[in-house]
Every structure is written in structure tokens, then in C-alpha cells.
Amino acid sequence: MVTVIKKGTPIHEQLKKLNEVVSKETIGITASKYSGVLVNKIDPIKYQSETRDDWK
């Protein structure tokens, strides 16, 4: 993200723009919401080795 602050802008406006950028929350997922929800029916190491073998 780019914030444009032009030369000669008063300090209180500069601080206002910077605070707006800093105070924005990042939108993402909460991993704890899905903790323990998925059931592993296959061995993770076996699955990983199979998927990597496909690239050969």
C-alpha cells in the first residue's frame, strides 16, 4: 500500500494519514476456528511424498 504525502502538507495531516494506515486491521482467517475440525484419514508423510512424486 502506498500513502502519498506531498511536500508542504501540515504535520497534523501527515500524522492523520499515517495513523489511518497503521490502524487498519488486516483481514485474514483465524486458524484456531478450524483447529481440530479436519480429520486426517491418510498419513501426512505418505501424502506429501506422493504429491512430490507427481512433479517428477
MODELLER restraints for C-alpha pairs under 7 A, 6 or more apart:
rsr = mdl.restraints
at = mdl.atoms
rsr.add(forms.Gaussian(group=physical.xy_distance, feature=features.Distance(at['CA:5:A'], at['CA:14:A']), mean=6.61, stdev=0.5))
